[in-house]
Amino acid sequence: MLKALRDLRQIWDSGEWRPEGGAWFPTPGLVVLPEEKTETGTDVAVCSEFAGEISGMIRSVRNALLDDLDFYDQEDLYRRMGTAANGAIRDGKGCREILERILSEAEVVYDEWNRYLYFAYDELMAEDVMHTVCPTAKRFGRASADGYDIRLDAEGHLTAAPDPEQSVEGVLWLLTQQELYLLEAYKNGTEDRFVKRSVILTSSDELLSAHTYLSLNLPEQPVHPDGQFRTALEAAGTAALSGAYVSRMIRLEQC
C-alpha cells in the first residue's frame, strides 16, 4: 500500500486523527452536506450531522493519494467513499464507524488500482490452486476470450490456440505486480513452456484486457491431459462455466 495511505491508517488506528480544516466543497461525483437536499447535481450525496468529520476524512484520503490521482480516478474514488459513508449511515452507525468505512473503502479502491487482471482457464481457475501461487489473488468474475479454442499442449496441459470460430471461458483474477512474477515462475520455472499474452475478454458484457499464458508447444496429434486436468474440470464446474464449454473440455480428455 502507498506509504501516505498506510500512514493515514496508522494515525487513524491510534486515535490521533483529526479532521483537516476548511469547509467541504462539491467534488466530481460527490457532495457532503449537513442536511438533506433533494437535488445536488452530483452522482452521490452524503447528508449527515457528521458532514464536517466525513469531509475531513475524505480530504485526508485525497491528500494521501494526491500524486496518484487523475481526474477519472478522483471521480471513482469520491463516489466509492461517498457510497460507503451512506451505507454506514443507513446502518445507523456513529461517526467513527462511518469514517472507518470511508477509509476502508479507500484502501480497497487503491488496492484495486494496483492490481492486474489475469485470465485463468486451466487449474488456476481453482481458488485453492491460485492462492497457493498468488496468496492475495482476488476473484474478479467469469470471462470469455473470443478467437481462441481450448487445447492440450504437448505435455497435456490446458492451453488456448487462435481459432476465429471459438472462444475460451475461464476466471478473471486480480493480482499484484509481485504476484505476476510468482505466476511466471509457476508457469515456466527454468524453462520456456509458455508465453504471456494480453487478450481481450468479455466479462459481464464489458470488454476488458487481461494477461494470460499460451503454450509454445502445440502437438500435431492428440495427447492425454496431464494430472492437473481434473482440477481444471472441477474448477470449471465450480465457476459455473457454460455446459457447452465444459463438454468441450471433457472431449479433450476423451480424445
VOFINU-302654 format. One line per field, with one value per residue (C-alpha): residue number from 1; y negated, z, x; residue in three letters. Coordinates in steps of 0.05 Angstrom, whole numbers, plus 32768, in hexadecimal, padded with zeros to 4 digits. Layout:
N
k <- c(NUM	...)
yy <- c(Y	...)
zz <- c(Z	...)
xx <- c(X	...)
r <- c(ala	...)
***
This chain:
255
k <- c(1	2	3	4	5	6	7	8	9	10	11	12	13	14	15	16	17	18	19	20	21	22	23	24	25	26	27	28	29	30	31	32	33	34	35	36	37	38	39	40	41	42	43	44	45	46	47	48	49	50	51	52	53	54	55	56	57	58	59	60	61	62	63	64	65	66	67	68	69	70	71	72	73	74	75	76	77	78	79	80	81	82	83	84	85	86	87	88	89	90	91	92	93	94	95	96	97	98	99	100	101	102	103	104	105	106	107	108	109	110	111	112	113	114	115	116	117	118	119	120	121	122	123	124	125	126	127	128	129	130	131	132	133	134	135	136	137	138	139	140	141	142	143	144	145	146	147	148	149	150	151	152	153	154	155	156	157	158	159	160	161	162	163	164	165	166	167	168	169	170	171	172	173	174	175	176	177	178	179	180	181	182	183	184	185	186	187	188	189	190	191	192	193	194	195	196	197	198	199	200	201	202	203	204	205	206	207	208	209	210	211	212	213	214	215	216	217	218	219	220	221	222	223	224	225	226	227	228	229	230	231	232	233	234	235	236	237	238	239	240	241	242	243	244	245	246	247	248	249	250	251	252	253	254	255)
yy <- c(8000	7FB9	7F9E	7F5F	7F89	7FBA	7F80	7F66	7FAA	7FAC	7F66	7F7A	7FBB	7F98	7F68	7F2B	7F19	7ED5	7EB7	7E87	7E41	7E1E	7E26	7E5F	7E4F	7E79	7EA6	7ECF	7F04	7EEF	7EB9	7EBC	7E95	7E8C	7E92	7EB6	7E98	7EB4	7E9A	7E95	7E9C	7ED1	7F1D	7F29	7EFC	7F0A	7EE6	7EED	7EC7	7EDE	7EBB	7E97	7ED7	7EFC	7EC4	7EC5	7F0F	7F0A	7ED0	7EF7	7F31	7F00	7EE1	7F25	7F3B	7EF7	7F0A	7F4A	7F2C	7F15	7EF7	7F39	7F5B	7F23	7F2A	7F75	7F6F	7F38	7F5D	7F9D	7F7A	7F56	7F96	7FB8	7F7E	7F82	7FCC	7FC1	7F89	7FB7	7FEB	7FB8	7FB4	7F7D	7F4C	7F78	7FB4	7F89	7F6E	7FB5	7FCB	7F90	7FA0	7FEB	7FDE	7FB1	7FE8	8019	7FE9	7FDC	8027	8031	7FFB	8020	8064	8084	80AF	80F7	8127	8170	81A8	81E3	81FC	81B4	81AB	81D1	81A2	81CF	81D8	818D	8179	81AB	8185	813F	8139	80F6	8104	80E9	810A	80D7	8103	812F	811B	8135	8128	812A	8141	817A	81C4	81EF	8221	824F	8240	8274	8283	8289	8246	821B	81E1	81B6	81AF	817C	8191	815C	818A	819A	817A	818F	8186	817C	8154	810E	80FF	80BE	80C6	8098	808A	80B8	80F0	80EA	80FC	8137	814D	814A	8178	81A7	81AC	81B0	81BE	81C2	81D5	81AF	81D7	819D	8156	811E	80FA	80C4	80DA	80B5	80D4	80CD	80CC	80B8	8098	806D	8071	8077	8084	80B8	80E0	812A	8161	8188	81C6	81C3	820D	8225	826E	8287	82C3	82C8	82D4	82E9	82B2	82A9	82B3	826D	8277	8293	8257	8228	824F	824C	8202	81F5	8213	81EB	81AB	81BB	81B9	81CA	8213	8212	81FA	822E	8263	824A	8252	8299	82AA	8298	82CF	8301	82F5)
zz <- c(8000	7FF3	802E	8036	8039	8069	8095	8095	80AC	80E5	80FC	80F9	811F	8155	8161	8150	810F	810D	80D4	80A9	80AA	8075	805A	802B	7FE4	7FAE	7F88	7F49	7F5B	7FA4	7FD2	801F	8041	808A	8077	8045	8000	7FC8	7F8F	7F91	7F48	7F5A	7F56	7FA1	7FD9	8022	8052	809B	80DC	80D8	8096	80B0	80C8	8089	805E	8087	807D	8032	802F	8055	8024	7FE9	8004	8010	7FC9	7FA7	7F7D	7F65	7F51	7F0C	7EFF	7EF2	7F2D	7F5A	7F42	7F4D	7F91	7FAB	7F93	7FB5	7FF6	7FF6	7FE9	8022	8050	803C	804A	8091	809C	8085	80B6	80EE	80FC	8125	810D	8117	80F5	80B9	80B3	80B9	807E	8055	8063	8058	8015	8000	8011	7FE7	7FAC	7FAE	7FB3	7F74	7F4F	7F5C	7F45	7F01	7EDF	7ED1	7EA8	7EC1	7E99	7EB6	7EFD	7F13	7F0F	7F51	7F8D	7FB7	7F7E	7F6D	7FB6	7FBD	7F85	7F91	7FDA	7FD4	7F90	7F8D	7F62	7F31	7F0D	7ED1	7E8B	7E45	7E0F	7DC7	7D90	7DB8	7DC2	7DFE	7DEF	7E10	7E05	7DF8	7E43	7E4C	7E6D	7E5C	7E2E	7DFB	7DB1	7D7E	7D5E	7D43	7D4B	7D95	7DD9	7E1A	7E5D	7EA0	7EDF	7EE7	7F22	7F3D	7F4C	7F66	7F3E	7F6C	7F60	7F15	7F22	7F4D	7F16	7EE3	7F10	7F18	7ECD	7EB3	7EEB	7EC8	7E84	7E4E	7E48	7E48	7E2F	7E51	7E25	7E2C	7E15	7E0D	7E37	7E42	7E8B	7E9F	7E5A	7E64	7E39	7E62	7E56	7E80	7E83	7E75	7E61	7E1F	7E14	7DE4	7DD4	7DB1	7D9A	7D55	7D73	7DAE	7DF2	7E36	7E69	7EA2	7EEC	7EF4	7EC1	7EF3	7F21	7EE7	7ED5	7F1D	7F20	7EE0	7F01	7F41	7F18	7EF3	7EAE	7E78	7E6F	7E26	7E37	7E6F	7E3C	7E0D	7E47	7E53	7E09	7E0F	7E44	7E1A	7DDD)
xx <- c(8000	8016	803E	8013	7FD4	7FF5	800A	7FC2	7FAA	7FDC	7FC8	7F7E	7F88	7FB0	7F76	7FA1	7F7E	7F5B	7F32	7F58	7F3B	7F12	7ECC	7EBF	7EAE	7E8C	7EBD	7EB5	7E81	7E75	7E5B	7E58	7E21	7E0B	7DC2	7D96	7D8E	7D63	7D8F	7DDA	7DEE	7E22	7E23	7E29	7E11	7E24	7DF6	7E09	7E10	7E59	7E64	7EA2	7EC4	7EB0	7ECB	7F0B	7F17	7F0A	7F3A	7F6F	7F69	7F6B	7FAB	7FCB	7FBD	7FC5	8002	7FE0	7F9D	7F87	7F43	7F20	7F41	7F28	7EE1	7EE0	7F02	7ED4	7E96	7EAD	7EBD	7E7A	7E55	7E7A	7E68	7E1E	7E1E	7E38	7E05	7DCC	7DE6	7DDF	7E2A	7E4A	7E7F	7EBC	7E9C	7E89	7ED0	7EEC	7EC0	7EDA	7F23	7F1A	7EF8	7F31	7F63	7F3A	7F37	7F82	7F8F	7F65	7F8B	7FCC	7FB6	7FB7	7F83	7F97	7F6D	7F71	7F53	7F7A	7F85	7F90	7F45	7F43	7F47	7F73	7FA6	7FA7	7FB0	7FEA	800E	7FF3	7FDC	7FB6	7F95	7F4E	7F19	7EFD	7ECA	7EBF	7ED6	7EDE	7F11	7EF7	7F25	7F45	7F38	7F48	7F81	7FB3	7FFC	8032	8036	7FEC	7FE1	7FA5	7FB5	7F92	7FA0	7F86	7F44	7F15	7ED9	7EE1	7EE8	7F0A	7EE6	7F08	7F10	7F2D	7F5A	7F77	7FC1	7FF8	8037	805E	802B	8035	807E	8068	8039	8072	809B	8061	8052	8099	80CB	810E	80F1	80CC	808C	805A	8059	8032	8000	7FCB	7F86	7F44	7F0D	7EC3	7EAD	7E66	7E5D	7E9B	7EDA	7F19	7F63	7F87	7FC7	7FC7	7FF8	7FF9	8022	805D	8058	8019	8019	8006	7FE2	7FB1	7FD2	7FB9	7FAB	7FDC	7FCC	7FB0	7F79	7F47	7F54	7F45	7F06	7EEC	7EFD	7ED6	7E99	7EA3	7EAB	7E69	7E88	7E56	7E41	7E55	7E9A	7EA4	7E8F	7EC6	7EF8	7EE0	7EE9	7F33	7F3A	7F14	7F41)
r <- c(met	leu	lys	ala	leu	arg	asp	leu	arg	gln	ile	trp	asp	ser	gly	glu	trp	arg	pro	glu	gly	gly	ala	trp	phe	pro	thr	pro	gly	leu	val	val	leu	pro	glu	glu	lys	thr	glu	thr	gly	thr	asp	val	ala	val	cys	ser	glu	phe	ala	gly	glu	ile	ser	gly	met	ile	arg	ser	val	arg	asn	ala	leu	leu	asp	asp	leu	asp	phe	tyr	asp	gln	glu	asp	leu	tyr	arg	arg	met	gly	thr	ala	ala	asn	gly	ala	ile	arg	asp	gly	lys	gly	cys	arg	glu	ile	leu	glu	arg	ile	leu	ser	glu	ala	glu	val	val	tyr	asp	glu	trp	asn	arg	tyr	leu	tyr	phe	ala	tyr	asp	glu	leu	met	ala	glu	asp	val	met	his	thr	val	cys	pro	thr	ala	lys	arg	phe	gly	arg	ala	ser	ala	asp	gly	tyr	asp	ile	arg	leu	asp	ala	glu	gly	his	leu	thr	ala	ala	pro	asp	pro	glu	gln	ser	val	glu	gly	val	leu	trp	leu	leu	thr	gln	gln	glu	leu	tyr	leu	leu	glu	ala	tyr	lys	asn	gly	thr	glu	asp	arg	phe	val	lys	arg	ser	val	ile	leu	thr	ser	ser	asp	glu	leu	leu	ser	ala	his	thr	tyr	leu	ser	leu	asn	leu	pro	glu	gln	pro	val	his	pro	asp	gly	gln	phe	arg	thr	ala	leu	glu	ala	ala	gly	thr	ala	ala	leu	ser	gly	ala	tyr	val	ser	arg	met	ile	arg	leu	glu	gln	cys)
***
